[in-house]
Amino acid sequence: MAGAPYQRLAAHLRSLIQNGDWPPGYRIPSHAQLQTEYHVGRGVVEHAIAQLRREGLLEGVRRTRPTVAYPPPVRTLVSADVDWPAHQDAKRAESRPMTDVDLAVRLGVPPGTRVSCTAVEMVDGSGVTVGLCTTWRRGRRRAHAFYRCEVQSHAVTAAEAELTGLAAGAAAFLLQRIRYAADGHPVEASDLVLPADRWRLRM
């Protein structure tokens, strides 16, 4: 299995949780026990546990042995045109030339046009990551009159996992949204990645 040692350990521990070997409420072995069993250093264990905490698979007070979290509540999305009401953690904000032709078409600009790109992690009230929203726009944010959205199945990419702590390869919904001004000109294009185990869509 490719990846850093802590990622390999996290993947193995994740499988124990997902397969039911470590059920919800189970207090996982101590750092020392995990080090001995998997022949790794303390840092590897700490990073693996931190990864699973970010994914919402483990919970508990810091500096204590965490327990396996109960499954997060499943939310229902009825509109892709609302801003996330809870905590948002900005992960990336940059201005760059648009090199993706498909994105340029969605945004209605020629390839090479400089646009702003922001990536925001969506977090619920309990601190669990429930999605990632990446938005491209030209110039400042403008009001929109209507939107269109296409939905497709998606696997969380390594880059998305690095930004959010979601598991790479996890099943997700990809919502590709375009917001339009009243004259029909696109003012914003967004990709929303929503984990399939945390969302139902009813739009």
N, C-alpha and C positions, 0 to 999 in steps of 0.2 A: 504494500500500500504506500503510495507516494505521500509526501508531505513531511513536515517537521515532526520530531518525536512526540511533542505534546498533541499535535493534530491526530496522529495515529492512536495515541492513548484515548483522546477524546472520542474518536470514532468508535473505538471498542466499547468504551463505557456507555456511549450513546446507544449502541446496539443492545447492551444489557437492559437499558431502560425501555427501549422500543419493543424488545421481544418479551418484556414482562418478567425477566429474571430479577430485575430490581423494580418492584411495584411502587406505585405512589405511596408516599409516607415512609419508605424504607430509608434508614439512616446508612449512608454509604460507609465503606471502610475508611479508617484514618489515613492520613497522608503516608505515615510510616508503613502501614499495611500495603497500600497501593505501590509504594516504592519497592517493597520486598517482592510482592507478587509479580510485578511487571518489569523488574530490574531496570528501573529508571531513577533519575535524581529527583530531589524535592522540587526543583524549578519546573520540571516537566509535569509533575503532578499538579502543582499550583496553577500552571497555565491551562492545563486540560480542564480542571475544575472551574476555573474562571470562564472558560469558553462555554461550558455547559450551563453555568449560571446565566450568562448573557443570552443563551438560547431559551431560557426559561424552563430548562429540564431539571435544574436543581434549585433549591431555595433554602433559606435559613440565615441566621445572623452570621456576619463575618467572624472569622476566627473560631467557628464551631464547625463540627462535622455537619455538612448539609444533608438534607433529605431529598428524595425524589419528589418533584413537584407534581401536584395533581394537574391533569390536562387543563390548559387555559380555556376560558370560555370561548365559544364560537360566536362571532359577530356576524350580523347580516348587513351587507352593503346594498342600499336601495338606490343610491345615486353616486356616480363617480364625480359629481361636480361640487362636492362639499370639501372644505378644508378640514384636516384632521383636528378634532377638538381637544385632544389631550396633549401630552408632552411631545415635542419634536426636538430631535437632536441633529443639528446641522453637521453633516459629515464632509461636505465638499462644496466649495463655491469658487467658481473660476470663470474667466472670460477667455474664449478661444475661437479660432476659425471653425466653422461647421464643415467637417470632413465627411460625415455620414450622409450620403445622397438621399436615402429614404427619410432621414430626419429633416433634411433641408426641404424636401417636398412637403412634409407634414407642416413645417413652420412657414412655408411659402417664401423661402429666401434662396438665392443662388448659393451653390456650394462655395465654401470659402468665406462666406459672410461671418463676421465676428458676432458671436452670441454669448449670453451668460448661461451658465449651467450650474444648477444647485442640486445637491443630493441630500435628502432629509430622512432620517430614521424616524418612523412613527412608533411611539411607545405608549402603552396603556397606563392606567392609573397605578397598577401594581409594578410597573417597571419592566414589563415584558414587551419585547419587540414584536410588533404586529404588521410591519410593512416598511417598504422603502419607496420614496417618491423622488424621482429624478426629473427635473424640469428644465426646459430650454426656452429662452425668450430673447428677442432682439430689443435692446433698450430697456427702459423701465417697465415695471409691471403695469398693465393697462386693464381696465374693466372689460368684461366680455359679456356678450348678449346670449350666446348659446354655446353648446359643445357637442362633440361627437366622440364616441368611445368604442373601441373594438376590444374584445376579450379573447384571450387564448391561453392554453395551458403553457406552463413554463417550469423549468427547473432552475432553482437558485444558482447563480453562477458563483465562481470562486471570488470574483471581484465584489459581488453583492454580499457574499458571506463575510468578506473581510470588513466591509463597511458596517454591517449590522450585527454580526454574531449569529445570524441564521445559518442553518446547516447547508453547506454546498450540496447541490443535487436534490434538495428537498422539493417536493411538489408545491407549486404555487400557481396563482393566477397572474397573468400579465395584462394590465389594462393600459392600452395606448390611447390617451386622451388628447384631443385638440380643442382648445377654446378659441372662439371666434368673436371678432367685433361685430357690431350691427351690420356693417357693410359686407360681411362674409369673409373678411381677411383674417387669417390665423394670427393670434396674438401670443399663443403659448402652446407648447407641446410637452406632454408629460408621460412618463412610464411609471405606473404603480405596480409594484411587486407585492402581492399579498399571499402569505403562506396558506395553502389549501386546508391545513388542519385548524386554522384560526378564523376562517372566513367562509361565509356562504354568500352568493351573489343573487340578488333579486331585483333586477333593473328592467 
